[in-house]
Structure formats: structure tokens, C-alpha cells
């Protein structure tokens, strides 16, 4: 085995999960309102047939609704003509209640039919929107599985969760509330405009002046509020990230007495969110009063000119009444469209953030012609491997080593030496800059990640449990495991002895943070999980760092059984745990500076000897 490396230490993530230096929000030019809206609408293409049916139902509903006022105007004319004839003492004159009843019956039928079509339209549109949002959530979930670990290193968890939950929920609300209302409003404007021209082209032209004025006001205000909506959701994500960070590390916050600083940071971020949200809502809220003013102005103009035309005999009272109703129906949907502008801008701002996630650079896809080793033996070889987290800071350069089948390779060294990076490269959590790593003679880039990791068992220093029973957590690595296999793994890793002291035994429910079990018990559970999976390659990253001395001794025996016939990489700070390793690699600043057995390295009195002496030589 040969090794050659020159490096600088890996930049370490902050303790509260802020990510590595230089890593943060996805970079790139933000989308504008138009492209983001078009992209959101484009996601409805699979539902275009159903959406066409929604449009057809909307057209029918609006057509019946807009016909009502004109027919109702005929009822007014029947009443007005009858009253006027009686006032003129016309013999036998009066209100024709038969004709009046017929007209009112037609109006009632029209409105009932319009309501039925409107209900059907809303029901169908609700299904369309929910399926679109369902697909969007599914795409985001799939995207998260295709993103490299490097992406998550640079993303605060709260910010990422905000995009996956808050922003998608906001998109759902926006589509649900705006599509139906927007479609109905636009169809109503078109239908009412047709009816207005059939009654009086002159008054219709006067009403049309309202449209360009509405567009100008909405566009002018919308441009100024869109930036504030983007800032609002950005500050929402930042606030969520701080809250998630503070609650996850609340014990650390209290231990170091940083409550006031944490509260101050919360207030600062909350003030930023308050300011952007208030500004966005205030500016976009100006649209509604402006539109109401234009609507009332239009109504007054139509009423005055309509009254003049009645006196001149150019129009009947019923026609003017119908036109005034149409005038209200014409301005009301325009006002509704304007009032939806703030909701639309908020939804598109959220869509932009979700699209940034969907556009993030993915990990290299698995090869289409993936191959598998002819025999699973667990031989691992590094061939002239180079890797760095950031191009300007080389970490591992030209490293070569071989781990033979069944061999236990221990990796030791100071914090930040690159020990965990080495095993992360084996798992292909990061892609190499140069060289290659082979597993049983096959380049790991020629393997599907699923196949590579299915052969590997990993126990990390930072243990992680899932919400569920103890039995479920042990069986996570092998979902089809039998009860006997679960018990055997628990007994082999000394989990069984303390689980049986619990009132519910293996049915004890633990939360996803494992707060109701000790740190040592959590680590034993993760060891049992790896034991049950039975991998051919085993990686132990400080797997016994949280257990007591006696338990550590017992676990060492379990690890010996687990490592038998398996290639094992053991990262350890406690040198007492790796004395029996077949090969010990000593790393400093990303370089392998020594290698050999425990006794050989002690005799050489080099870096390993200094580490060993620092741990086991008593201080004054």
C-alpha cells in the first residue's frame, strides 16, 4: 500500500448547522414575476383536458348569469309600462302580472342553472389544483433525493423546510383562491361587455375606459410590491431556520446562557419579516381602493348619461337599469382581479423559491450500464484520489491505499484531519476530483448508489433515530427482518438487556430526536441496526463514543463479531478501541502520515505514539 497526500484541513460546519463557508442559498439570477408565473401555469398541462372542462363550465355559468339582468330589465319595463298606462287612465291598463311572472320565472331558472354550473366548475377545479400541488410536492421530494450532500451542507434546515412546506402551501392557497375567481371574473367581464354593447354601444365605450386605467394602476403597484413579497418569504425562511436551530440546540443555548442573544436574533429576524410583510400587504392593498374609486366614478357617469337618454326616449328605464347592473358586474370582477394581485404575487414569489430548489444542481446520475462485483468480498482500493470541498482549498491529493477483504482499518488523527471525509468518499457522498475508488475491483462510479450503499453498514458518531418503536428503529436497515433476527441483533449488541427493563420493551416509542433514551443507548441502537443489516463493508465513525467504559468493552466484543469476514473502516479518537486493528492509518491535515499495526506504530515513536501518550500518560 502506498500513500501520497498534501492538503489543508476541511472547513468545518458550524455547530448549529449554518453550513460550510461559502455555501448558502442557491446562487443565480432570480426569476421575474412573468417567467415564474408561466412556469407555474405550465405545470397544469397534464390537467389541460379537465381544465378545458372547467373553462366550459365557467362559460356556461357566466353566460346564464349575465343574461339575467337584461331579462330582469324586461320585468322592470312591464311594471313601468303598466303603472304609466294607469296614470294616463288608459282603459283596462295595468301591470300584466302574467307576463311579469313569466319573466321572473325565466330569471330564476337562469340563476339556478348558473349556480349548478358554477358548483360543478368549482368542484372540478379543486381536483385540478390539488393534483397539481400533489405533483409539485412529489417532484420536490424526488428532487431532494437527487441532490448531493454538498447542497444540504450549505442549507439551513429551517430554510429548506420552509420551501418544502410553507412555500408549497402558499402556492396551493394561491392557485385555489385565484384560478376559480380569476377565470370567473375574466369570463364575466367578457360576457357583460357583450351584453352592454347590445344595450348601448355609447355607454359601453364609456365603461371600457375603466380597463386601461385598471391595468395601469395594477401594473404600477404590482411591480413595487413583488420585490417585497419575495423578501417576505425569504425572511420567513430565515426566521424558520433560526427557530429550528434554536429549538434543536436549546440545551446548548441554556448551558452557555445565550437566551438573550437568541431572543435578540429572533426579534431582529421577526422585525425584518414584519417590515417586508407589512410593506408588501400595504402597497398591494392600495389596488382595491383605487379600483373602487374608478368603479364608483364609472357608475356615476353611466347613471347620469343613462338618465339623459331615458328623458330623450333613446333608452327605456329597464335598459338603463340593466346597464347599471352590468356596469356593477363589469367593475366588480375587475376589482376582484386587482384585489387578487397581492395574493398572486405572494404565490408566485413562493413558486420562485420552490423552482430554485427544483433547479439546484443534482448529483451525477447512476450509470445506465451499472455493473456489480462478480463476488462480494469487500476489497476497497483508493487509486491516486484527490478531493476538495472547495477548489481553492485542496484537501486530499494523490492518495492511494488498499483495504483487503476482512481487514479492519482504523483511521486516527486530530479533529479536522480528514478521517470522516475518507469514509464519505467510499460511500460516494461526494464526488472525487481525480482518481478512483474501487470496491471488489469495480469503480464505485460504475455502481448504482443504491447497490453501493446496500453493501455498506454505517454507524455514525452523531446518532439519529426515527419516530417509532425501538423495534422499528433496529429493523430500519432490514425492513423484512423477522422477530428472531431483531432479537438476535439486539442481544449481540447488548441492547436487549436494557430494553427489557422498559415497561413496553421493544414496543417503547421514541421520538425522532431520541430524547427519551440516553446518548449511549441511542448509539447501541444504531449499532444494532447495522448489525441486523449484515453488510459486507462496515464503517464505524466513533461508534462507541457515548457509551460507558464497561459497555464499551462489551460492544467491542460485539464489533469483533460484526467485523468478522467484513472489511471495516473504524474512525476512532479512543485509541484503546482500535488496538486489535489489522491496519492503523494516522492522518494529519488530510495526509496519511503513518500506517501500521498498534505495536509497530508505538515502536516507531511517531505521530501515533504522541497521540497514544497524550491519552494514556497521566498529567501532574
QUIDAHU-V121466 format. One record per residue. N is the residue number from 1. SS is DSSP state (@ for helix, = for strand, . for the rest). Layout:
((N SS) (N SS))
This chain:
((1 .) (2 .) (3 .) (4 .) (5 .) (6 .) (7 .) (8 .) (9 .) (10 .) (11 .) (12 .) (13 .) (14 .) (15 .) (16 .) (17 .) (18 .) (19 .) (20 .) (21 .) (22 .) (23 .) (24 .) (25 .) (26 .) (27 .) (28 .) (29 .) (30 .) (31 .) (32 .) (33 @) (34 @) (35 @) (36 @) (37 @) (38 @) (39 @) (40 @) (41 @) (42 @) (43 .) (44 .) (45 @) (46 @) (47 @) (48 @) (49 @) (50 @) (51 @) (52 @) (53 @) (54 @) (55 @) (56 @) (57 @) (58 @) (59 @) (60 @) (61 @) (62 @) (63 @) (64 @) (65 @) (66 @) (67 @) (68 @) (69 @) (70 @) (71 @) (72 @) (73 @) (74 @) (75 @) (76 @) (77 @) (78 @) (79 @) (80 @) (81 @) (82 @) (83 @) (84 @) (85 @) (86 @) (87 @) (88 .) (89 .) (90 .) (91 .) (92 .) (93 .) (94 .) (95 .) (96 .) (97 @) (98 @) (99 @) (100 @) (101 @) (102 @) (103 @) (104 @) (105 @) (106 @) (107 @) (108 @) (109 @) (110 @) (111 @) (112 @) (113 @) (114 @) (115 @) (116 @) (117 @) (118 @) (119 @) (120 @) (121 @) (122 @) (123 @) (124 @) (125 @) (126 @) (127 @) (128 @) (129 @) (130 @) (131 @) (132 @) (133 @) (134 @) (135 @) (136 @) (137 @) (138 @) (139 @) (140 @) (141 @) (142 @) (143 @) (144 @) (145 @) (146 @) (147 =) (148 .) (149 @) (150 @) (151 @) (152 @) (153 @) (154 .) (155 .) (156 .) (157 @) (158 @) (159 @) (160 @) (161 @) (162 @) (163 @) (164 @) (165 @) (166 @) (167 @) (168 @) (169 @) (170 @) (171 @) (172 @) (173 @) (174 @) (175 @) (176 @) (177 @) (178 @) (179 @) (180 @) (181 @) (182 @) (183 @) (184 @) (185 @) (186 @) (187 @) (188 @) (189 @) (190 @) (191 @) (192 @) (193 @) (194 @) (195 @) (196 @) (197 @) (198 @) (199 @) (200 .) (201 @) (202 @) (203 @) (204 @) (205 @) (206 @) (207 @) (208 @) (209 @) (210 @) (211 @) (212 @) (213 @) (214 @) (215 @) (216 @) (217 @) (218 @) (219 @) (220 @) (221 @) (222 @) (223 @) (224 @) (225 @) (226 @) (227 @) (228 @) (229 @) (230 @) (231 @) (232 @) (233 @) (234 @) (235 @) (236 @) (237 @) (238 @) (239 @) (240 @) (241 @) (242 @) (243 @) (244 @) (245 @) (246 @) (247 @) (248 @) (249 .) (250 @) (251 @) (252 @) (253 @) (254 @) (255 @) (256 .) (257 .) (258 .) (259 @) (260 @) (261 @) (262 @) (263 @) (264 @) (265 @) (266 @) (267 @) (268 @) (269 @) (270 @) (271 @) (272 @) (273 @) (274 @) (275 @) (276 @) (277 @) (278 @) (279 @) (280 @) (281 @) (282 @) (283 @) (284 @) (285 @) (286 @) (287 @) (288 @) (289 @) (290 @) (291 @) (292 @) (293 @) (294 @) (295 @) (296 @) (297 @) (298 @) (299 @) (300 @) (301 @) (302 @) (303 @) (304 @) (305 @) (306 @) (307 @) (308 @) (309 @) (310 @) (311 @) (312 .) (313 .) (314 .) (315 .) (316 .) (317 @) (318 @) (319 @) (320 @) (321 @) (322 @) (323 @) (324 @) (325 @) (326 @) (327 @) (328 @) (329 @) (330 @) (331 @) (332 @) (333 @) (334 @) (335 @) (336 @) (337 @) (338 @) (339 @) (340 .) (341 @) (342 @) (343 @) (344 @) (345 @) (346 @) (347 @) (348 @) (349 @) (350 @) (351 @) (352 @) (353 @) (354 @) (355 @) (356 @) (357 @) (358 @) (359 .) (360 .) (361 .) (362 =) (363 .) (364 .) (365 .) (366 .) (367 .) (368 .) (369 .) (370 .) (371 .) (372 .) (373 .) (374 .) (375 .) (376 .) (377 .) (378 .) (379 .) (380 =) (381 =) (382 =) (383 =) (384 =) (385 =) (386 =) (387 =) (388 .) (389 .) (390 =) (391 .) (392 .) (393 =) (394 .) (395 .) (396 =) (397 =) (398 =) (399 =) (400 =) (401 =) (402 =) (403 =) (404 .) (405 .) (406 .) (407 .) (408 =) (409 =) (410 =) (411 =) (412 =) (413 =) (414 .) (415 .) (416 .) (417 .) (418 .) (419 @) (420 @) (421 @) (422 @) (423 @) (424 @) (425 @) (426 @) (427 .) (428 .) (429 .) (430 .) (431 .) (432 .) (433 .) (434 =) (435 =) (436 =) (437 =) (438 =) (439 =) (440 .) (441 .) (442 =) (443 =) (444 @) (445 @) (446 @) (447 .) (448 .) (449 @) (450 @) (451 @) (452 @) (453 @) (454 @) (455 .) (456 =) (457 =) (458 =) (459 =) (460 .) (461 .) (462 .) (463 .) (464 .) (465 .) (466 .) (467 .) (468 =) (469 =) (470 @) (471 @) (472 @) (473 @) (474 @) (475 @) (476 @) (477 @) (478 .) (479 .) (480 .) (481 .) (482 .) (483 @) (484 @) (485 @) (486 @) (487 @) (488 @) (489 @) (490 @) (491 @) (492 @) (493 .) (494 .) (495 .) (496 @) (497 @) (498 @) (499 @) (500 .) (501 .) (502 .) (503 .) (504 .) (505 @) (506 @) (507 @) (508 .) (509 =) (510 =) (511 .) (512 .) (513 .) (514 .) (515 .) (516 .) (517 .) (518 .) (519 @) (520 @) (521 @) (522 @) (523 @) (524 @) (525 @) (526 @) (527 @) (528 @) (529 @) (530 @) (531 @) (532 @) (533 @) (534 .) (535 .) (536 .) (537 =) (538 =) (539 =) (540 =) (541 =) (542 .) (543 .) (544 .) (545 .) (546 .) (547 .) (548 .) (549 @) (550 @) (551 @) (552 @) (553 @) (554 @) (555 @) (556 @) (557 @) (558 @) (559 @) (560 @) (561 @) (562 @) (563 @) (564 .) (565 .) (566 .) (567 =) (568 =) (569 =) (570 =) (571 =) (572 .) (573 .) (574 .) (575 @) (576 @) (577 @) (578 @) (579 .) (580 .) (581 .) (582 .) (583 =) (584 =) (585 =) (586 =) (587 =) (588 =) (589 .) (590 .) (591 =) (592 =) (593 =) (594 =) (595 =) (596 =) (597 .) (598 @) (599 @) (600 @) (601 @) (602 @) (603 @) (604 @) (605 .) (606 .) (607 @) (608 @) (609 @) (610 @) (611 @) (612 @) (613 @) (614 @) (615 @) (616 @) (617 .) (618 .) (619 .) (620 .))
